[in-house]
């Protein structure tokens, strides 16, 4: 098990001993009932399962003149009607962030534990579903930011990720990453940056380590009060076991109006995945549209398509239609349908769907 650095506990103690000017906590509890057909997207559906899901979450934030902190704790508790097809599991999560600000610099320390179902994370990241298993990600990182001039800022970060699975079909790994970002604000509406990143991935069991050196240049712009754009382009070079060079980049366009909201995103990158022992080229497209029907009701539709390139990955897509309705001061209801599809490199495809209904309780206090 990874142990947190002593400075992390020192930071937490310093935060606890400092009088906070503002403190706020919030609690949400969601209860969902979902019917899932063909959850592993097999070519021939073996049937489905009904899942009862309880999702409690708690957060506590403090902020003073120089110190800011945030603690979160939650879980996703699932009970399945067909454990041969879909296991009953609990997925806990914990997070802590501590930040200290000087007049022209800041330091942020963070640590997170998150567990999730691989049937969701694999389809999202690489367009395939290998097995219904548990993915556990333990992350610790730090970012130091310095204002070089009134418009220029330098950020240096380091992060250590450890990812493990409950299934032998997926490969546990550890990834270390060091990044530097130099940004320049042209105006209040536009900024530019250049970002080199070095990463190292080591599979569990003593396998050969892989490396990636990535750089990109990008811009973040406010096109109008309702429209914003971020775009980047660059190159990534991976080494061991196979040396390769590929382009990376992304575009995100968002709109926020009085009733309509929308976003369109395209991302091409090099990522770590669980079904192979090295870095993999990935590509994803995501679209989302939301419309506020009334003061407390919102209808949203989204679709996402992802794929892993040059490996035994696939092409996967997930489409959602969701209606959220405020039914009281602290209560919301959720109704949703989902369509999931995948196709592997041999052309074999699978399809599944889901229907869910839920209630959410939210309480915020000081």
C-alpha positions as CSV (number, residue, x, y, z in Angstrom):
1,X,0.0,0.0,0.0
2,X,1.3,3.5,-0.8
3,X,2.0,5.7,2.2
4,X,1.4,9.4,2.0
5,X,4.4,11.7,2.3
6,X,4.9,13.2,5.8
7,X,4.5,16.7,4.4
8,X,0.9,15.8,3.5
9,X,0.0,15.2,7.1
10,X,1.9,18.3,8.1
11,X,-0.2,20.3,5.7
12,X,-3.4,18.8,7.1
13,X,-2.4,19.6,10.6
14,X,-1.5,23.2,9.6
15,X,-4.9,23.6,8.0
16,X,-6.6,22.3,11.1
17,X,-4.7,24.6,13.4
18,X,-5.5,27.8,11.3
19,X,-8.6,29.8,12.0
20,X,-10.7,29.5,8.9
21,X,-12.7,32.6,7.9
22,X,-15.2,30.5,6.0
23,X,-16.3,26.9,6.3
24,X,-19.0,25.0,4.5
25,X,-20.2,21.4,4.4
26,X,-22.6,19.6,2.2
27,X,-24.2,16.2,2.1
28,X,-25.9,14.4,-0.8
29,X,-27.6,11.1,-0.7
30,X,-28.9,9.5,-3.9
31,X,-31.0,6.3,-4.3
32,X,-31.3,4.8,-7.8
33,X,-33.0,1.8,-9.3
34,X,-31.6,0.8,-12.7
35,X,-32.3,-2.0,-15.1
36,X,-29.2,-2.9,-17.2
37,X,-29.4,-5.2,-20.2
38,X,-26.2,-6.9,-21.4
39,X,-23.9,-4.9,-19.1
40,X,-20.7,-6.4,-20.6
41,X,-21.8,-5.8,-24.2
42,X,-21.5,-9.4,-25.3
43,X,-22.2,-10.2,-29.0
44,X,-25.2,-12.3,-27.7
45,X,-27.0,-10.8,-24.7
46,X,-27.0,-13.1,-21.7
47,X,-29.8,-11.0,-20.2
48,X,-29.8,-8.3,-17.6
49,X,-29.9,-7.3,-14.0
50,X,-31.7,-4.9,-11.8
51,X,-29.4,-2.8,-9.6
52,X,-30.4,-0.9,-6.4
53,X,-27.8,1.8,-5.9
54,X,-27.1,4.0,-2.8
55,X,-24.7,7.0,-3.3
56,X,-23.9,9.0,-0.2
57,X,-21.4,11.9,-0.5
58,X,-20.0,14.4,2.0
59,X,-17.7,17.4,1.5
60,X,-16.2,19.9,3.9
61,X,-14.5,23.1,2.7
62,X,-12.6,25.8,4.6
63,X,-11.0,29.0,3.3
64,X,-9.1,31.8,4.9
65,X,-6.8,34.5,3.6
66,X,-4.1,32.1,2.6
67,X,-5.2,28.6,3.2
68,X,-7.9,26.6,1.4
69,X,-8.8,23.0,2.0
70,X,-11.4,20.5,0.9
71,X,-12.3,17.0,2.2
72,X,-14.6,14.6,0.4
73,X,-15.9,11.2,1.3
74,X,-18.4,9.0,-0.5
75,X,-19.4,5.7,-1.8
76,X,-21.4,3.9,-4.5
77,X,-23.2,0.8,-3.0
78,X,-24.7,-1.5,-5.5
79,X,-26.9,-4.5,-5.0
80,X,-27.6,-6.7,-8.1
81,X,-30.5,-9.0,-8.7
82,X,-28.3,-11.2,-10.9
83,X,-24.9,-11.6,-9.2
84,X,-23.8,-14.2,-11.8
85,X,-23.9,-11.4,-14.5
86,X,-23.3,-8.3,-12.4
87,X,-21.7,-8.4,-9.0
88,X,-22.9,-6.6,-5.9
89,X,-20.1,-4.2,-4.8
90,X,-19.2,-1.1,-2.8
91,X,-17.0,1.6,-4.4
92,X,-15.7,4.0,-1.8
93,X,-14.0,7.3,-2.5
94,X,-11.9,9.7,-0.4
95,X,-10.2,13.0,-1.3
96,X,-8.3,15.8,0.4
97,X,-6.8,19.0,-1.1
98,X,-4.8,21.6,0.8
99,X,-3.6,24.8,-0.8
100,X,-1.5,27.7,0.6
101,X,-1.2,31.1,-1.2
102,X,1.6,33.7,-1.1
103,X,1.2,37.1,-2.7
104,X,2.7,35.8,-6.0
105,X,2.8,32.0,-5.6
106,X,0.7,29.1,-4.4
107,X,1.2,25.4,-3.4
108,X,-1.4,22.7,-3.7
109,X,-1.2,19.2,-2.2
110,X,-3.8,16.5,-3.0
111,X,-4.5,12.9,-2.3
112,X,-7.5,10.8,-3.6
113,X,-8.8,7.3,-3.5
114,X,-11.5,6.3,-6.0
115,X,-13.0,3.0,-6.9
116,X,-15.2,2.3,-10.0
117,X,-16.6,-0.5,-12.2
118,X,-14.4,-1.4,-15.1
119,X,-17.5,-1.9,-17.3
120,X,-17.8,1.9,-17.2
121,X,-14.2,3.1,-17.0
122,X,-13.0,0.8,-19.9
123,X,-15.8,1.8,-22.2
124,X,-15.2,5.5,-21.5
125,X,-11.5,5.4,-21.9
126,X,-10.8,2.8,-24.6
127,X,-14.1,1.8,-26.2
128,X,-14.1,-1.8,-24.9
129,X,-15.3,-3.9,-21.9
130,X,-13.0,-6.7,-20.8
131,X,-14.7,-7.8,-17.6
132,X,-16.9,-6.7,-14.8
133,X,-14.3,-5.9,-12.1
134,X,-13.3,-3.2,-9.6
135,X,-10.8,-0.5,-10.5
136,X,-9.0,1.2,-7.6
137,X,-7.0,4.4,-8.2
138,X,-4.9,5.9,-5.5
139,X,-3.4,9.3,-6.5
140,X,-1.1,11.7,-4.7
141,X,0.2,15.0,-6.3
142,X,1.4,18.5,-5.8
143,X,1.4,21.7,-7.9
144,X,3.5,24.8,-7.4
145,X,2.4,27.9,-9.2
146,X,4.4,31.2,-9.5
147,X,3.5,34.5,-11.1
148,X,6.5,35.5,-13.2
149,X,4.9,38.8,-14.4
150,X,1.5,40.4,-14.2
151,X,0.5,38.2,-17.2
152,X,2.8,35.2,-17.1
153,X,2.5,32.2,-14.8
154,X,4.6,29.1,-14.3
155,X,3.1,25.9,-12.9
156,X,5.1,22.8,-12.0
157,X,3.4,19.6,-11.0
158,X,4.1,16.0,-9.9
159,X,1.7,13.1,-9.6
160,X,1.9,9.5,-8.6
161,X,-1.0,7.2,-9.6
162,X,-1.4,3.5,-8.6
163,X,-4.2,1.6,-10.3
164,X,-5.2,-1.9,-9.3
165,X,-7.9,-4.4,-10.4
166,X,-9.7,-7.3,-8.9
167,X,-9.4,-9.3,-12.1
168,X,-6.3,-11.1,-13.5
169,X,-7.5,-10.1,-17.0
170,X,-6.4,-6.5,-16.3
171,X,-2.9,-5.3,-15.5
172,X,-2.1,-3.3,-12.3
173,X,0.3,-0.4,-12.9
174,X,1.9,2.6,-11.3
175,X,2.3,5.9,-13.2
176,X,4.5,8.9,-12.3
177,X,4.1,12.1,-14.1
178,X,6.0,15.5,-14.0
179,X,4.5,18.5,-15.9
180,X,5.4,22.1,-16.5
181,X,3.0,24.7,-17.8
182,X,3.9,28.2,-18.9
183,X,0.9,30.4,-19.6
184,X,0.5,34.0,-20.8
185,X,-2.7,36.1,-20.5
186,X,-3.1,38.2,-23.6
187,X,-6.3,39.8,-22.1
188,X,-9.1,38.9,-19.7
189,X,-10.7,36.9,-22.6
190,X,-7.7,35.1,-24.0
191,X,-4.7,33.2,-22.7
192,X,-2.1,30.9,-24.3
193,X,0.1,28.1,-22.8
194,X,2.8,25.6,-23.5
195,X,3.0,22.4,-21.5
196,X,5.6,19.7,-21.6
197,X,4.9,16.4,-19.7
198,X,7.0,13.4,-18.9
199,X,5.4,10.2,-17.7
200,X,6.6,6.7,-16.7
201,X,4.3,3.7,-16.4
202,X,5.5,0.5,-14.6
203,X,3.2,-2.6,-14.7
204,X,2.9,-4.7,-11.6
205,X,4.9,-8.0,-11.4
206,X,8.2,-6.6,-12.7
207,X,7.3,-5.9,-16.3
208,X,9.2,-3.5,-18.5
209,X,8.5,0.2,-17.8
210,X,7.1,2.5,-20.5
211,X,7.7,6.2,-20.9
212,X,6.0,9.1,-22.7
213,X,7.2,12.6,-23.4
214,X,4.4,14.9,-24.4
215,X,4.2,18.5,-25.3
216,X,1.4,20.7,-26.4
217,X,0.6,24.4,-27.0
218,X,-2.9,25.7,-26.4
219,X,-5.3,28.6,-25.9
220,X,-8.3,29.3,-23.7
221,X,-10.6,32.0,-25.0
222,X,-13.9,33.6,-24.1
223,X,-15.6,34.2,-27.5
224,X,-18.6,36.0,-26.0
225,X,-20.4,36.1,-22.7
226,X,-22.1,32.7,-23.7
227,X,-19.4,31.0,-25.7
228,X,-16.0,29.7,-24.7
229,X,-13.3,27.8,-26.5
230,X,-10.2,25.8,-25.5
231,X,-7.9,24.2,-28.0
232,X,-4.5,22.5,-28.0
233,X,-2.1,20.7,-30.3
234,X,1.2,18.9,-29.8
235,X,3.1,15.6,-30.0
236,X,3.7,12.6,-27.9
237,X,6.6,10.2,-28.1
238,X,6.4,6.8,-26.3
239,X,9.4,4.6,-25.6
240,X,9.7,1.0,-24.6
241,X,8.5,-1.5,-25.5
242,X,7.7,0.2,-28.8
243,X,9.0,3.6,-29.8
244,X,6.3,5.7,-31.6
245,X,5.4,9.3,-32.2
246,X,1.9,10.6,-32.6
247,X,0.0,13.9,-32.6
248,X,-2.1,14.9,-29.6
249,X,-4.6,17.7,-29.1
250,X,-8.1,18.6,-28.3
251,X,-10.9,21.1,-28.8
252,X,-13.7,22.0,-26.4
253,X,-16.5,24.5,-27.3
254,X,-19.1,25.3,-24.7
255,X,-22.2,27.5,-24.7
256,X,-24.2,28.6,-21.6
257,X,-27.4,30.5,-22.3
258,X,-30.5,31.4,-20.2
259,X,-32.2,28.1,-21.1
260,X,-29.8,26.2,-23.4
261,X,-26.4,24.7,-22.6
262,X,-24.2,22.7,-24.8
263,X,-20.6,21.4,-25.3
264,X,-18.7,19.7,-28.0
265,X,-15.3,18.1,-27.3
266,X,-12.7,16.2,-29.3
267,X,-9.6,14.7,-27.6
268,X,-6.6,12.8,-29.0
269,X,-4.0,11.6,-26.4
270,X,-1.7,8.9,-25.2
271,X,-3.0,7.2,-22.0
272,X,-2.5,4.3,-19.6
273,X,-5.1,1.5,-19.8
274,X,-5.6,-1.7,-17.9
275,X,-5.7,-4.2,-20.7
276,X,-2.1,-3.7,-21.9
277,X,1.3,-3.0,-20.2
278,X,2.1,0.3,-22.0
279,X,0.8,3.6,-23.2
280,X,-2.0,3.5,-25.8
281,X,-3.2,6.1,-28.3
282,X,-6.8,7.1,-27.5
283,X,-9.4,9.3,-29.2
284,X,-12.8,10.5,-27.9
285,X,-15.6,12.7,-29.1
286,X,-18.3,14.0,-26.6
287,X,-21.4,16.0,-27.3
288,X,-23.9,17.3,-24.8
289,X,-27.1,19.5,-25.0
290,X,-29.2,20.6,-22.1
291,X,-32.5,22.6,-22.0
292,X,-34.2,24.1,-18.9
293,X,-37.8,23.2,-19.3
294,X,-38.9,25.1,-16.2
295,X,-37.3,26.8,-13.2
296,X,-36.6,23.4,-11.6
297,X,-36.6,20.9,-14.5
298,X,-33.8,20.2,-17.0
299,X,-33.7,17.8,-20.0
300,X,-30.3,16.8,-21.2
301,X,-28.9,14.5,-24.0
302,X,-25.3,13.4,-24.4
303,X,-23.4,11.0,-26.6
304,X,-19.7,10.0,-26.4
305,X,-17.6,7.9,-28.7
306,X,-14.1,6.6,-27.7
307,X,-11.5,4.2,-29.2
308,X,-8.1,2.8,-28.5
309,X,-5.8,2.9,-31.6
310,X,-3.3,0.2,-32.8
311,X,-4.1,-2.3,-30.0
312,X,-6.8,-4.9,-29.3
313,X,-9.2,-2.2,-28.2
314,X,-12.3,-1.2,-29.9
315,X,-14.8,1.6,-30.6
316,X,-17.4,2.3,-28.0
317,X,-20.2,4.7,-27.6
318,X,-22.6,5.8,-24.8
319,X,-25.7,7.9,-25.4
320,X,-27.9,9.3,-22.6
321,X,-31.2,11.1,-22.2
322,X,-31.8,12.4,-18.7
323,X,-34.6,14.4,-17.0
324,X,-33.8,16.1,-13.7
325,X,-36.6,17.7,-11.7
326,X,-36.5,19.7,-8.5
327,X,-39.4,18.4,-6.4
328,X,-38.7,20.2,-3.1
329,X,-36.2,22.5,-1.3
330,X,-33.6,19.8,-0.9
331,X,-35.0,17.0,-3.2
332,X,-34.4,16.2,-6.9
333,X,-35.7,13.3,-9.0
334,X,-33.8,11.7,-12.0
335,X,-35.1,9.7,-14.9
336,X,-32.8,8.4,-17.5
337,X,-32.2,6.0,-20.4
338,X,-28.9,4.9,-21.8
339,X,-27.7,3.1,-24.9
340,X,-24.2,1.5,-24.9
341,X,-22.4,-0.1,-27.9
342,X,-19.0,-1.5,-28.7
343,X,-17.2,-3.0,-31.7
344,X,-13.8,-4.7,-31.5
345,X,-11.0,-4.8,-34.1
346,X,-12.5,-8.0,-35.7
347,X,-15.8,-6.3,-36.2
348,X,-17.7,-8.2,-33.5
349,X,-20.2,-5.8,-31.9
350,X,-22.3,-5.8,-28.7
351,X,-25.1,-3.6,-27.5
352,X,-26.8,-2.9,-24.2
353,X,-29.2,-0.5,-22.6
354,X,-30.3,0.8,-19.2
355,X,-33.2,2.6,-17.7
356,X,-32.9,4.3,-14.3
357,X,-35.0,6.3,-11.8
358,X,-33.7,8.0,-8.7
359,X,-34.1,10.5,-5.9
360,X,-31.4,12.9,-4.6
361,X,-31.3,14.7,-1.3
362,X,-29.0,17.7,-0.9
363,X,-28.1,19.6,2.4
364,X,-25.7,22.5,2.6
365,X,-24.7,24.2,5.8
366,X,-22.1,26.3,7.5
